[in-house]
Amino acid sequence: MILFDYHQQILAYNSGFDAYRYGHLGVGNAIILHSIKHAIELGKIRYDFMRGEEPYKFAFGAKAEPLFDMTLTR
């Protein structure tokens, strides 16, 4: 699992495991729950799953937020 600790927030960038071998064990849920628990213990004010509308994010209470694209030119 790749997480960023930024301004009292935990930003969950990516995670992965061998779903074929271990998916039935709930490994994905376990690692997310552990990282949320750790964020709480550290006193973080927000745990953000970042972009994407995968159903598991909403199962953990995520709320959809608007995203913006920005192009900067010289």
PQR file of N, CA, C, O and H, with PARSE charges and radii, in Angstrom:
ATOM      1  N   MET A   1       0.843  -1.162   0.000 -0.4000 1.5000
ATOM      2  CA  MET A   1       0.000   0.000   0.000 -0.0000 2.0000
ATOM      3  C   MET A   1       0.894   1.232   0.000  0.5500 1.7000
ATOM      4  O   MET A   1       1.863   1.315   0.755 -0.5500 1.4000
ATOM      5  N   ILE A   2       0.558   2.175  -0.847 -0.4000 1.5000
ATOM      6  CA  ILE A   2       1.296   3.431  -0.918 -0.0000 2.0000
ATOM      7  C   ILE A   2       0.395   4.535  -0.379  0.5500 1.7000
ATOM      8  O   ILE A   2      -0.679   4.800  -0.921 -0.5500 1.4000
ATOM      9  H   ILE A   2      -0.229   2.108  -1.460  0.4000 1.0000
ATOM     10  N   LEU A   3       0.849   5.175   0.695 -0.4000 1.5000
ATOM     11  CA  LEU A   3       0.109   6.260   1.328 -0.0000 2.0000
ATOM     12  C   LEU A   3       1.001   7.490   1.403  0.5500 1.7000
ATOM     13  O   LEU A   3       2.219   7.377   1.535 -0.5500 1.4000
ATOM     14  H   LEU A   3       1.721   4.960   1.135  0.4000 1.0000
ATOM     15  N   PHE A   4       0.396   8.647   1.319 -0.4000 1.5000
ATOM     16  CA  PHE A   4       1.113   9.904   1.508 -0.0000 2.0000
ATOM     17  C   PHE A   4       0.580  10.577   2.757  0.5500 1.7000
ATOM     18  O   PHE A   4      -0.630  10.623   2.978 -0.5500 1.4000
ATOM     19  H   PHE A   4      -0.594   8.739   1.212  0.4000 1.0000
ATOM     20  N   ASP A   5       1.484  11.100   3.573 -0.4000 1.5000
ATOM     21  CA  ASP A   5       1.128  11.848   4.777 -0.0000 2.0000
ATOM     22  C   ASP A   5       1.357  13.321   4.440  0.5500 1.7000
ATOM     23  O   ASP A   5       2.498  13.771   4.333 -0.5500 1.4000
ATOM     24  H   ASP A   5       2.467  11.063   3.393  0.4000 1.0000
ATOM     25  N   TYR A   6       0.267  14.061   4.276 -0.4000 1.5000
ATOM     26  CA  TYR A   6       0.366  15.434   3.790 -0.0000 2.0000
ATOM     27  C   TYR A   6      -0.607  16.332   4.541  0.5500 1.7000
ATOM     28  O   TYR A   6      -1.818  16.116   4.490 -0.5500 1.4000
ATOM     29  H   TYR A   6      -0.659  13.694   4.364  0.4000 1.0000
ATOM     30  N   HIS A   7      -0.092  17.326   5.229 -0.4000 1.5000
ATOM     31  CA  HIS A   7      -0.912  18.312   5.948 -0.0000 2.0000
ATOM     32  C   HIS A   7      -1.969  17.648   6.835  0.5500 1.7000
ATOM     33  O   HIS A   7      -3.156  17.957   6.733 -0.5500 1.4000
ATOM     34  H   HIS A   7       0.892  17.501   5.270  0.4000 1.0000
ATOM     35  N   GLN A   8      -1.539  16.755   7.688 -0.4000 1.5000
ATOM     36  CA  GLN A   8      -2.415  16.054   8.631 -0.0000 2.0000
ATOM     37  C   GLN A   8      -3.473  15.182   7.945  0.5500 1.7000
ATOM     38  O   GLN A   8      -4.502  14.863   8.540 -0.5500 1.4000
ATOM     39  H   GLN A   8      -0.574  16.504   7.771  0.4000 1.0000
ATOM     40  N   GLN A   9      -3.214  14.806   6.712 -0.4000 1.5000
ATOM     41  CA  GLN A   9      -4.103  13.912   5.984 -0.0000 2.0000
ATOM     42  C   GLN A   9      -3.323  12.680   5.543  0.5500 1.7000
ATOM     43  O   GLN A   9      -2.110  12.735   5.343 -0.5500 1.4000
ATOM     44  H   GLN A   9      -2.378  15.065   6.230  0.4000 1.0000
ATOM     45  N   ILE A  10      -4.023  11.591   5.398 -0.4000 1.5000
ATOM     46  CA  ILE A  10      -3.456  10.410   4.765 -0.0000 2.0000
ATOM     47  C   ILE A  10      -4.129  10.283   3.404  0.5500 1.7000
ATOM     48  O   ILE A  10      -5.355  10.210   3.309 -0.5500 1.4000
ATOM     49  H   ILE A  10      -5.009  11.546   5.560  0.4000 1.0000
ATOM     50  N   LEU A  11      -3.322  10.257   2.362 -0.4000 1.5000
ATOM     51  CA  LEU A  11      -3.816  10.131   0.999 -0.0000 2.0000
ATOM     52  C   LEU A  11      -3.464   8.735   0.498  0.5500 1.7000
ATOM     53  O   LEU A  11      -2.288   8.405   0.343 -0.5500 1.4000
ATOM     54  H   LEU A  11      -2.327  10.316   2.439  0.4000 1.0000
ATOM     55  N   ALA A  12      -4.472   7.925   0.249 -0.4000 1.5000
ATOM     56  CA  ALA A  12      -4.277   6.539  -0.182 -0.0000 2.0000
ATOM     57  C   ALA A  12      -4.123   6.518  -1.695  0.5500 1.7000
ATOM     58  O   ALA A  12      -5.097   6.668  -2.433 -0.5500 1.4000
ATOM     59  H   ALA A  12      -5.428   8.193   0.375  0.4000 1.0000
ATOM     60  N   TYR A  13      -2.891   6.331  -2.146 -0.4000 1.5000
ATOM     61  CA  TYR A  13      -2.594   6.394  -3.577 -0.0000 2.0000
ATOM     62  C   TYR A  13      -2.886   5.077  -4.286  0.5500 1.7000
ATOM     63  O   TYR A  13      -3.556   5.060  -5.319 -0.5500 1.4000
ATOM     64  H   TYR A  13      -2.100   6.210  -1.547  0.4000 1.0000
ATOM     65  N   ASN A  14      -2.385   3.973  -3.733 -0.4000 1.5000
ATOM     66  CA  ASN A  14      -2.519   2.696  -4.424 -0.0000 2.0000
ATOM     67  C   ASN A  14      -2.247   1.550  -3.461  0.5500 1.7000
ATOM     68  O   ASN A  14      -1.494   1.696  -2.498 -0.5500 1.4000
ATOM     69  H   ASN A  14      -1.841   3.987  -2.894  0.4000 1.0000
ATOM     70  N   SER A  15      -2.859   0.429  -3.729 -0.4000 1.5000
ATOM     71  CA  SER A  15      -2.567  -0.780  -2.968 -0.0000 2.0000
ATOM     72  C   SER A  15      -2.768  -1.979  -3.884  0.5500 1.7000
ATOM     73  O   SER A  15      -3.421  -1.887  -4.923 -0.5500 1.4000
ATOM     74  H   SER A  15      -3.470   0.310  -4.511  0.4000 1.0000
ATOM     75  N   GLY A  16      -2.203  -3.085  -3.483 -0.4000 1.5000
ATOM     76  CA  GLY A  16      -2.361  -4.263  -4.313 -0.0000 2.0000
ATOM     77  C   GLY A  16      -1.909  -5.520  -3.589  0.5500 1.7000
ATOM     78  O   GLY A  16      -1.093  -5.475  -2.667 -0.5500 1.4000
ATOM     79  H   GLY A  16      -1.672  -3.159  -2.639  0.4000 1.0000
ATOM     80  N   PHE A  17      -2.452  -6.624  -4.024 -0.4000 1.5000
ATOM     81  CA  PHE A  17      -2.097  -7.928  -3.493 -0.0000 2.0000
ATOM     82  C   PHE A  17      -2.547  -8.956  -4.520  0.5500 1.7000
ATOM     83  O   PHE A  17      -3.229  -8.610  -5.484 -0.5500 1.4000
ATOM     84  H   PHE A  17      -3.114  -6.661  -4.772  0.4000 1.0000
ATOM     85  N   ASP A  18      -2.186 -10.167  -4.329 -0.4000 1.5000
ATOM     86  CA  ASP A  18      -2.564 -11.238  -5.250 -0.0000 2.0000
ATOM     87  C   ASP A  18      -4.007 -11.651  -4.953  0.5500 1.7000
ATOM     88  O   ASP A  18      -4.255 -12.537  -4.135 -0.5500 1.4000
ATOM     89  H   ASP A  18      -1.632 -10.448  -3.545  0.4000 1.0000
ATOM     90  N   ALA A  19      -4.951 -10.995  -5.629 -0.4000 1.5000
ATOM     91  CA  ALA A  19      -6.376 -11.237  -5.378 -0.0000 2.0000
ATOM     92  C   ALA A  19      -6.781 -12.680  -5.694  0.5500 1.7000
ATOM     93  O   ALA A  19      -7.679 -13.229  -5.056 -0.5500 1.4000
ATOM     94  H   ALA A  19      -4.750 -10.275  -6.294  0.4000 1.0000
ATOM     95  N   TYR A  20      -6.122 -13.283  -6.670 -0.4000 1.5000
ATOM     96  CA  TYR A  20      -6.452 -14.663  -7.035 -0.0000 2.0000
ATOM     97  C   TYR A  20      -6.166 -15.617  -5.876  0.5500 1.7000
ATOM     98  O   TYR A  20      -6.958 -16.515  -5.590 -0.5500 1.4000
ATOM     99  H   TYR A  20      -5.393 -12.836  -7.189  0.4000 1.0000
ATOM    100  N   ARG A  21      -5.027 -15.413  -5.215 -0.4000 1.5000
ATOM    101  CA  ARG A  21      -4.641 -16.312  -4.113 -0.0000 2.0000
ATOM    102  C   ARG A  21      -5.258 -15.918  -2.772  0.5500 1.7000
ATOM    103  O   ARG A  21      -5.609 -16.783  -1.970 -0.5500 1.4000
ATOM    104  H   ARG A  21      -4.384 -14.684  -5.448  0.4000 1.0000
ATOM    105  N   TYR A  22      -5.389 -14.600  -2.528 -0.4000 1.5000
ATOM    106  CA  TYR A  22      -5.753 -14.158  -1.183 -0.0000 2.0000
ATOM    107  C   TYR A  22      -7.046 -13.346  -1.095  0.5500 1.7000
ATOM    108  O   TYR A  22      -7.433 -12.922  -0.006 -0.5500 1.4000
ATOM    109  H   TYR A  22      -5.104 -13.898  -3.180  0.4000 1.0000
ATOM    110  N   GLY A  23      -7.708 -13.129  -2.214 -0.4000 1.5000
ATOM    111  CA  GLY A  23      -8.922 -12.310  -2.226 -0.0000 2.0000
ATOM    112  C   GLY A  23     -10.006 -12.818  -1.287  0.5500 1.7000
ATOM    113  O   GLY A  23     -10.711 -12.022  -0.666 -0.5500 1.4000
ATOM    114  H   GLY A  23      -7.393 -13.473  -3.099  0.4000 1.0000
ATOM    115  N   HIS A  24     -10.143 -14.116  -1.179 -0.4000 1.5000
ATOM    116  CA  HIS A  24     -11.177 -14.697  -0.320 -0.0000 2.0000
ATOM    117  C   HIS A  24     -10.928 -14.436   1.162  0.5500 1.7000
ATOM    118  O   HIS A  24     -11.830 -14.623   1.980 -0.5500 1.4000
ATOM    119  H   HIS A  24      -9.570 -14.762  -1.684  0.4000 1.0000
ATOM    120  N   LEU A  25      -9.718 -14.009   1.519 -0.4000 1.5000
ATOM    121  CA  LEU A  25      -9.375 -13.745   2.914 -0.0000 2.0000
ATOM    122  C   LEU A  25      -9.680 -12.316   3.344  0.5500 1.7000
ATOM    123  O   LEU A  25      -9.535 -11.980   4.519 -0.5500 1.4000
ATOM    124  H   LEU A  25      -8.986 -13.858   0.855  0.4000 1.0000
ATOM    125  N   GLY A  26     -10.099 -11.474   2.409 -0.4000 1.5000
ATOM    126  CA  GLY A  26     -10.391 -10.084   2.743 -0.0000 2.0000
ATOM    127  C   GLY A  26      -9.144  -9.252   2.995  0.5500 1.7000
ATOM    128  O   GLY A  26      -9.167  -8.313   3.791 -0.5500 1.4000
ATOM    129  H   GLY A  26     -10.216 -11.747   1.454  0.4000 1.0000
ATOM    130  N   VAL A  27      -8.057  -9.597   2.317 -0.4000 1.5000
ATOM    131  CA  VAL A  27      -6.790  -8.903   2.521 -0.0000 2.0000
ATOM    132  C   VAL A  27      -6.925  -7.414   2.204  0.5500 1.7000
ATOM    133  O   VAL A  27      -6.394  -6.580   2.938 -0.5500 1.4000
ATOM    134  H   VAL A  27      -8.038 -10.360   1.671  0.4000 1.0000
ATOM    135  N   GLY A  28      -7.620  -7.072   1.134 -0.4000 1.5000
ATOM    136  CA  GLY A  28      -7.783  -5.669   0.761 -0.0000 2.0000
ATOM    137  C   GLY A  28      -8.452  -4.868   1.864  0.5500 1.7000
ATOM    138  O   GLY A  28      -7.979  -3.794   2.235 -0.5500 1.4000
ATOM    139  H   GLY A  28      -8.051  -7.749   0.538  0.4000 1.0000
ATOM    140  N   ASN A  29      -9.555  -5.393   2.388 -0.4000 1.5000
ATOM    141  CA  ASN A  29     -10.255  -4.713   3.485 -0.0000 2.0000
ATOM    142  C   ASN A  29      -9.380  -4.614   4.723  0.5500 1.7000
ATOM    143  O   ASN A  29      -9.375  -3.587   5.400 -0.5500 1.4000
ATOM    144  H   ASN A  29      -9.940  -6.266   2.087  0.4000 1.0000
ATOM    145  N   ALA A  30      -8.646  -5.663   5.020 -0.4000 1.5000
ATOM    146  CA  ALA A  30      -7.809  -5.665   6.219 -0.0000 2.0000
ATOM    147  C   ALA A  30      -6.727  -4.594   6.146  0.5500 1.7000
ATOM    148  O   ALA A  30      -6.490  -3.891   7.128 -0.5500 1.4000
ATOM    149  H   ALA A  30      -8.649  -6.497   4.470  0.4000 1.0000
ATOM    150  N   ILE A  31      -6.073  -4.460   5.006 -0.4000 1.5000
ATOM    151  CA  ILE A  31      -5.003  -3.466   4.906 -0.0000 2.0000
ATOM    152  C   ILE A  31      -5.561  -2.044   4.958  0.5500 1.7000
ATOM    153  O   ILE A  31      -4.939  -1.155   5.540 -0.5500 1.4000
ATOM    154  H   ILE A  31      -6.266  -5.031   4.208  0.4000 1.0000
ATOM    155  N   ILE A  32      -6.726  -1.828   4.355 -0.4000 1.5000
ATOM    156  CA  ILE A  32      -7.351  -0.502   4.425 -0.0000 2.0000
ATOM    157  C   ILE A  32      -7.763  -0.190   5.858  0.5500 1.7000
ATOM    158  O   ILE A  32      -7.491   0.902   6.357 -0.5500 1.4000
ATOM    159  H   ILE A  32      -7.231  -2.551   3.883  0.4000 1.0000
ATOM    160  N   LEU A  33      -8.412  -1.133   6.517 -0.4000 1.5000
ATOM    161  CA  LEU A  33      -8.831  -0.906   7.907 -0.0000 2.0000
ATOM    162  C   LEU A  33      -7.635  -0.637   8.807  0.5500 1.7000
ATOM    163  O   LEU A  33      -7.696   0.237   9.672 -0.5500 1.4000
ATOM    164  H   LEU A  33      -8.633  -2.020   6.111  0.4000 1.0000
ATOM    165  N   HIS A  34      -6.561  -1.366   8.619 -0.4000 1.5000
ATOM    166  CA  HIS A  34      -5.365  -1.152   9.429 -0.0000 2.0000
ATOM    167  C   HIS A  34      -4.788   0.248   9.190  0.5500 1.7000
ATOM    168  O   HIS A  34      -4.383   0.923  10.137 -0.5500 1.4000
ATOM    169  H   HIS A  34      -6.511  -2.077   7.917  0.4000 1.0000
ATOM    170  N   SER A  35      -4.750   0.681   7.930 -0.4000 1.5000
ATOM    171  CA  SER A  35      -4.188   2.001   7.640 -0.0000 2.0000
ATOM    172  C   SER A  35      -5.090   3.126   8.152  0.5500 1.7000
ATOM    173  O   SER A  35      -4.584   4.168   8.570 -0.5500 1.4000
ATOM    174  H   SER A  35      -5.079   0.133   7.161  0.4000 1.0000
ATOM    175  N   ILE A  36      -6.411   2.942   8.131 -0.4000 1.5000
ATOM    176  CA  ILE A  36      -7.328   3.936   8.704 -0.0000 2.0000
ATOM    177  C   ILE A  36      -7.136   4.002  10.214  0.5500 1.7000
ATOM    178  O   ILE A  36      -7.075   5.089  10.789 -0.5500 1.4000
ATOM    179  H   ILE A  36      -6.822   2.095   7.792  0.4000 1.0000
ATOM    180  N   LYS A  37      -7.042   2.846  10.853 -0.4000 1.5000
ATOM    181  CA  LYS A  37      -6.820   2.803  12.304 -0.0000 2.0000
ATOM    182  C   LYS A  37      -5.515   3.509  12.672  0.5500 1.7000
ATOM    183  O   LYS A  37      -5.466   4.265  13.642 -0.5500 1.4000
ATOM    184  H   LYS A  37      -7.091   1.963  10.386  0.4000 1.0000
ATOM    185  N   HIS A  38      -4.479   3.265  11.907 -0.4000 1.5000
ATOM    186  CA  HIS A  38      -3.187   3.897  12.165 -0.0000 2.0000
ATOM    187  C   HIS A  38      -3.274   5.415  11.979  0.5500 1.7000
ATOM    188  O   HIS A  38      -2.682   6.171  12.750 -0.5500 1.4000
ATOM    189  H   HIS A  38      -4.519   2.651  11.119  0.4000 1.0000
ATOM    190  N   ALA A  39      -4.010   5.858  10.957 -0.4000 1.5000
ATOM    191  CA  ALA A  39      -4.193   7.296  10.734 -0.0000 2.0000
ATOM    192  C   ALA A  39      -4.895   7.942  11.929  0.5500 1.7000
ATOM    193  O   ALA A  39      -4.531   9.042  12.346 -0.5500 1.4000
ATOM    194  H   ALA A  39      -4.491   5.243  10.331  0.4000 1.0000
ATOM    195  N   ILE A  40      -5.890   7.266  12.474 -0.4000 1.5000
ATOM    196  CA  ILE A  40      -6.590   7.779  13.659 -0.0000 2.0000
ATOM    197  C   ILE A  40      -5.636   7.851  14.839  0.5500 1.7000
ATOM    198  O   ILE A  40      -5.609   8.849  15.559 -0.5500 1.4000
ATOM    199  H   ILE A  40      -6.185   6.373  12.136  0.4000 1.0000
ATOM    200  N   GLU A  41      -4.857   6.802  15.040 -0.4000 1.5000
ATOM    201  CA  GLU A  41      -3.898   6.788  16.145 -0.0000 2.0000
ATOM    202  C   GLU A  41      -2.876   7.920  16.030  0.5500 1.7000
ATOM    203  O   GLU A  41      -2.402   8.439  17.041 -0.5500 1.4000
ATOM    204  H   GLU A  41      -4.879   5.991  14.456  0.4000 1.0000
ATOM    205  N   LEU A  42      -2.540   8.298  14.804 -0.4000 1.5000
ATOM    206  CA  LEU A  42      -1.595   9.395  14.575 -0.0000 2.0000
ATOM    207  C   LEU A  42      -2.252  10.767  14.678  0.5500 1.7000
ATOM    208  O   LEU A  42      -1.570  11.790  14.613 -0.5500 1.4000
ATOM    209  H   LEU A  42      -2.925   7.877  13.983  0.4000 1.0000
ATOM    210  N   GLY A  43      -3.571  10.793  14.838 -0.4000 1.5000
ATOM    211  CA  GLY A  43      -4.286  12.057  14.963 -0.0000 2.0000
ATOM    212  C   GLY A  43      -4.536  12.769  13.642  0.5500 1.7000
ATOM    213  O   GLY A  43      -4.742  13.982  13.619 -0.5500 1.4000
ATOM    214  H   GLY A  43      -4.125   9.963  14.891  0.4000 1.0000
ATOM    215  N   LYS A  44      -4.519  12.029  12.550 -0.4000 1.5000
ATOM    216  CA  LYS A  44      -4.765  12.643  11.245 -0.0000 2.0000
ATOM    217  C   LYS A  44      -6.220  13.106  11.164  0.5500 1.7000
ATOM    218  O   LYS A  44      -7.110  12.500  11.762 -0.5500 1.4000
ATOM    219  H   LYS A  44      -4.351  11.044  12.568  0.4000 1.0000
ATOM    220  N   ILE A  45      -6.445  14.178  10.422 -0.4000 1.5000
ATOM    221  CA  ILE A  45      -7.789  14.750  10.353 -0.0000 2.0000
ATOM    222  C   ILE A  45      -8.583  14.246   9.153  0.5500 1.7000
ATOM    223  O   ILE A  45      -9.791  14.467   9.069 -0.5500 1.4000
ATOM    224  H   ILE A  45      -5.722  14.670   9.936  0.4000 1.0000
ATOM    225  N   ARG A  46      -7.909  13.570   8.226 -0.4000 1.5000
ATOM    226  CA  ARG A  46      -8.610  13.097   7.033 -0.0000 2.0000
ATOM    227  C   ARG A  46      -7.890  11.894   6.437  0.5500 1.7000
ATOM    228  O   ARG A  46      -6.661  11.827   6.416 -0.5500 1.4000
ATOM    229  H   ARG A  46      -6.928  13.391   8.294  0.4000 1.0000
ATOM    230  N   TYR A  47      -8.683  10.955   5.956 -0.4000 1.5000
ATOM    231  CA  TYR A  47      -8.174   9.810   5.191 -0.0000 2.0000
ATOM    232  C   TYR A  47      -8.849   9.913   3.830  0.5500 1.7000
ATOM    233  O   TYR A  47     -10.073   9.820   3.733 -0.5500 1.4000
ATOM    234  H   TYR A  47      -9.682  11.010   5.973  0.4000 1.0000
ATOM    235  N   ASP A  48      -8.072  10.101   2.801 -0.4000 1.5000
ATOM    236  CA  ASP A  48      -8.613  10.377   1.473 -0.0000 2.0000
ATOM    237  C   ASP A  48      -8.220   9.252   0.518  0.5500 1.7000
ATOM    238  O   ASP A  48      -7.036   8.958   0.351 -0.5500 1.4000
ATOM    239  H   ASP A  48      -7.078  10.176   2.879  0.4000 1.0000
ATOM    240  N   PHE A  49      -9.221   8.625  -0.107 -0.4000 1.5000
ATOM    241  CA  PHE A  49      -8.963   7.575  -1.090 -0.0000 2.0000
ATOM    242  C   PHE A  49      -8.544   8.144  -2.447  0.5500 1.7000
ATOM    243  O   PHE A  49      -8.191   7.397  -3.359 -0.5500 1.4000
ATOM    244  H   PHE A  49     -10.182   8.865   0.028  0.4000 1.0000
ATOM    245  N   MET A  50      -8.585   9.448  -2.569 -0.4000 1.5000
ATOM    246  CA  MET A  50      -8.222  10.154  -3.791 -0.0000 2.0000
ATOM    247  C   MET A  50      -9.191   9.787  -4.919  0.5500 1.7000
ATOM    248  O   MET A  50     -10.295   9.309  -4.658 -0.5500 1.4000
ATOM    249  H   MET A  50      -8.871  10.055  -1.827  0.4000 1.0000
ATOM    250  N   ARG A  51      -8.787  10.005  -6.145 -0.4000 1.5000
ATOM    251  CA  ARG A  51      -9.727   9.873  -7.256 -0.0000 2.0000
ATOM    252  C   ARG A  51     -10.102   8.428  -7.549  0.5500 1.7000
ATOM    253  O   ARG A  51      -9.394   7.484  -7.201 -0.5500 1.4000
ATOM    254  H   ARG A  51      -7.890  10.393  -6.357  0.4000 1.0000
ATOM    255  N   GLY A  52     -11.247   8.303  -8.204 -0.4000 1.5000
ATOM    256  CA  GLY A  52     -11.756   6.985  -8.569 -0.0000 2.0000
ATOM    257  C   GLY A  52     -13.045   6.689  -7.833  0.5500 1.7000
ATOM    258  O   GLY A  52     -13.221   7.099  -6.685 -0.5500 1.4000
ATOM    259  H   GLY A  52     -11.822   9.070  -8.487  0.4000 1.0000
ATOM    260  N   GLU A  53     -13.930   5.989  -8.479 -0.4000 1.5000
ATOM    261  CA  GLU A  53     -15.230   5.685  -7.886 -0.0000 2.0000
ATOM    262  C   GLU A  53     -15.427   4.182  -7.689  0.5500 1.7000
ATOM    263  O   GLU A  53     -16.511   3.650  -7.926 -0.5500 1.4000
ATOM    264  H   GLU A  53     -13.787   5.655  -9.411  0.4000 1.0000
ATOM    265  N   GLU A  54     -14.378   3.519  -7.260 -0.4000 1.5000
ATOM    266  CA  GLU A  54     -14.476   2.096  -7.000 -0.0000 2.0000
ATOM    267  C   GLU A  54     -15.410   1.872  -5.813  0.5500 1.7000
ATOM    268  O   GLU A  54     -15.337   2.604  -4.825 -0.5500 1.4000
ATOM    269  H   GLU A  54     -13.497   3.951  -7.068  0.4000 1.0000
ATOM    270  N   PRO A  55     -16.290   0.867  -5.898 -0.5600 1.5000
ATOM    271  CA  PRO A  55     -17.288   0.634  -4.842  0.2800 2.0000
ATOM    272  C   PRO A  55     -16.697   0.446  -3.444  0.5500 1.7000
ATOM    273  O   PRO A  55     -17.319   0.857  -2.464 -0.5500 1.4000
ATOM    274  N   TYR A  56     -15.511  -0.165  -3.324 -0.4000 1.5000
ATOM    275  CA  TYR A  56     -14.969  -0.399  -1.984 -0.0000 2.0000
ATOM    276  C   TYR A  56     -14.707   0.903  -1.254  0.5500 1.7000
ATOM    277  O   TYR A  56     -14.788   0.942  -0.026 -0.5500 1.4000
ATOM    278  H   TYR A  56     -15.006  -0.499  -4.120  0.4000 1.0000
ATOM    279  N   LYS A  57     -14.395   1.970  -1.974 -0.4000 1.5000
ATOM    280  CA  LYS A  57     -14.144   3.259  -1.327 -0.0000 2.0000
ATOM    281  C   LYS A  57     -15.408   3.775  -0.643  0.5500 1.7000
ATOM    282  O   LYS A  57     -15.360   4.270   0.483 -0.5500 1.4000
ATOM    283  H   LYS A  57     -14.329   1.939  -2.971  0.4000 1.0000
ATOM    284  N   PHE A  58     -16.521   3.654  -1.328 -0.4000 1.5000
ATOM    285  CA  PHE A  58     -17.788   4.113  -0.758 -0.0000 2.0000
ATOM    286  C   PHE A  58     -18.235   3.210   0.383  0.5500 1.7000
ATOM    287  O   PHE A  58     -18.906   3.668   1.307 -0.5500 1.4000
ATOM    288  H   PHE A  58     -16.560   3.252  -2.243  0.4000 1.0000
ATOM    289  N   ALA A  59     -17.873   1.935   0.330 -0.4000 1.5000
ATOM    290  CA  ALA A  59     -18.196   1.018   1.430 -0.0000 2.0000
ATOM    291  C   ALA A  59     -17.495   1.444   2.717  0.5500 1.7000
ATOM    292  O   ALA A  59     -17.976   1.140   3.809 -0.5500 1.4000
ATOM    293  H   ALA A  59     -17.328   1.562  -0.421  0.4000 1.0000
ATOM    294  N   PHE A  60     -16.367   2.142   2.606 -0.4000 1.5000
ATOM    295  CA  PHE A  60     -15.640   2.645   3.768 -0.0000 2.0000
ATOM    296  C   PHE A  60     -16.071   4.064   4.142  0.5500 1.7000
ATOM    297  O   PHE A  60     -15.488   4.674   5.038 -0.5500 1.4000
ATOM    298  H   PHE A  60     -15.976   2.390   1.720  0.4000 1.0000
ATOM    299  N   GLY A  61     -17.091   4.590   3.458 -0.4000 1.5000
ATOM    300  CA  GLY A  61     -17.617   5.902   3.814 -0.0000 2.0000
ATOM    301  C   GLY A  61     -17.107   7.056   2.978  0.5500 1.7000
ATOM    302  O   GLY A  61     -17.383   8.212   3.297 -0.5500 1.4000
ATOM    303  H   GLY A  61     -17.565   4.094   2.730  0.4000 1.0000
ATOM    304  N   ALA A  62     -16.375   6.774   1.922 -0.4000 1.5000
ATOM    305  CA  ALA A  62     -15.871   7.856   1.068 -0.0000 2.0000
ATOM    306  C   ALA A  62     -17.039   8.594   0.423  0.5500 1.7000
ATOM    307  O   ALA A  62     -18.095   8.012   0.173 -0.5500 1.4000
ATOM    308  H   ALA A  62     -16.150   5.835   1.663  0.4000 1.0000
ATOM    309  N   LYS A  63     -16.838   9.863   0.161 -0.4000 1.5000
ATOM    310  CA  LYS A  63     -17.816  10.689  -0.537 -0.0000 2.0000
ATOM    311  C   LYS A  63     -17.175  11.185  -1.823  0.5500 1.7000
ATOM    312  O   LYS A  63     -16.007  11.573  -1.837 -0.5500 1.4000
ATOM    313  H   LYS A  63     -15.980  10.336   0.364  0.4000 1.0000
ATOM    314  N   ALA A  64     -17.947  11.169  -2.902 -0.4000 1.5000
ATOM    315  CA  ALA A  64     -17.438  11.660  -4.188 -0.0000 2.0000
ATOM    316  C   ALA A  64     -17.245  13.170  -4.105  0.5500 1.7000
ATOM    317  O   ALA A  64     -18.086  13.891  -3.569 -0.5500 1.4000
ATOM    318  H   ALA A  64     -18.896  10.853  -2.891  0.4000 1.0000
ATOM    319  N   GLU A  65     -16.131  13.626  -4.642 -0.4000 1.5000
ATOM    320  CA  GLU A  65     -15.833  15.057  -4.689 -0.0000 2.0000
ATOM    321  C   GLU A  65     -15.490  15.414  -6.130  0.5500 1.7000
ATOM    322  O   GLU A  65     -14.941  14.596  -6.868 -0.5500 1.4000
ATOM    323  H   GLU A  65     -15.448  13.040  -5.078  0.4000 1.0000
ATOM    324  N   PRO A  66     -15.817  16.640  -6.523 -0.5600 1.5000
ATOM    325  CA  PRO A  66     -15.493  17.030  -7.903  0.2800 2.0000
ATOM    326  C   PRO A  66     -13.984  17.110  -8.107  0.5500 1.7000
ATOM    327  O   PRO A  66     -13.237  17.503  -7.210 -0.5500 1.4000
ATOM    328  N   LEU A  67     -13.558  16.731  -9.301 -0.4000 1.5000
ATOM    329  CA  LEU A  67     -12.153  16.825  -9.680 -0.0000 2.0000
ATOM    330  C   LEU A  67     -12.015  17.905 -10.742  0.5500 1.7000
ATOM    331  O   LEU A  67     -12.933  18.149 -11.525 -0.5500 1.4000
ATOM    332  H   LEU A  67     -14.165  16.412 -10.029  0.4000 1.0000
ATOM    333  N   PHE A  68     -10.884  18.528 -10.755 -0.4000 1.5000
ATOM    334  CA  PHE A  68     -10.638  19.579 -11.717 -0.0000 2.0000
ATOM    335  C   PHE A  68      -9.354  19.287 -12.468  0.5500 1.7000
ATOM    336  O   PHE A  68      -8.370  18.835 -11.883 -0.5500 1.4000
ATOM    337  H   PHE A  68     -10.138  18.330 -10.119  0.4000 1.0000
ATOM    338  N   ASP A  69      -9.369  19.548 -13.768 -0.4000 1.5000
ATOM    339  CA  ASP A  69      -8.163  19.484 -14.569 -0.0000 2.0000
ATOM    340  C   ASP A  69      -7.682  20.912 -14.787  0.5500 1.7000
ATOM    341  O   ASP A  69      -8.479  21.822 -15.016 -0.5500 1.4000
ATOM    342  H   ASP A  69     -10.169  19.916 -14.244  0.4000 1.0000
ATOM    343  N   MET A  70      -6.389  21.092 -14.713 -0.4000 1.5000
ATOM    344  CA  MET A  70      -5.833  22.408 -14.911 -0.0000 2.0000
ATOM    345  C   MET A  70      -4.637  22.295 -15.841  0.5500 1.7000
ATOM    346  O   MET A  70      -3.785  21.422 -15.679 -0.5500 1.4000
ATOM    347  H   MET A  70      -5.741  20.353 -14.527  0.4000 1.0000
ATOM    348  N   THR A  71      -4.590  23.173 -16.795 -0.4000 1.5000
ATOM    349  CA  THR A  71      -3.462  23.237 -17.705 -0.0000 2.0000
ATOM    350  C   THR A  71      -2.801  24.595 -17.538  0.5500 1.7000
ATOM    351  O   THR A  71      -3.444  25.633 -17.690 -0.5500 1.4000
ATOM    352  H   THR A  71      -5.283  23.882 -16.927  0.4000 1.0000
ATOM    353  N   LEU A  72      -1.533  24.579 -17.230 -0.4000 1.5000
ATOM    354  CA  LEU A  72      -0.778  25.818 -17.081 -0.0000 2.0000
ATOM    355  C   LEU A  72       0.139  25.959 -18.278  0.5500 1.7000
ATOM    356  O   LEU A  72       0.830  25.015 -18.663 -0.5500 1.4000
ATOM    357  H   LEU A  72      -1.011  23.735 -17.107  0.4000 1.0000
ATOM    358  N   THR A  73       0.139  27.122 -18.849 -0.4000 1.5000
ATOM    359  CA  THR A  73       1.038  27.381 -19.961 -0.0000 2.0000
ATOM    360  C   THR A  73       1.838  28.638 -19.676  0.5500 1.7000
ATOM    361  O   THR A  73       1.463  29.480 -18.861 -0.5500 1.4000
ATOM    362  H   THR A  73      -0.422  27.888 -18.536  0.4000 1.0000
ATOM    363  N   ARG A  74       2.896  28.724 -20.344 -0.4000 1.5000
ATOM    364  CA  ARG A  74       3.775  29.890 -20.148 -0.0000 2.0000
ATOM    365  C   ARG A  74       3.337  31.023 -21.033  0.5500 1.7000
ATOM    366  O   ARG A  74       3.948  32.092 -21.016 -0.5500 1.4000
ATOM    367  H   ARG A  74       3.201  28.040 -21.007  0.4000 1.0000
TER
END
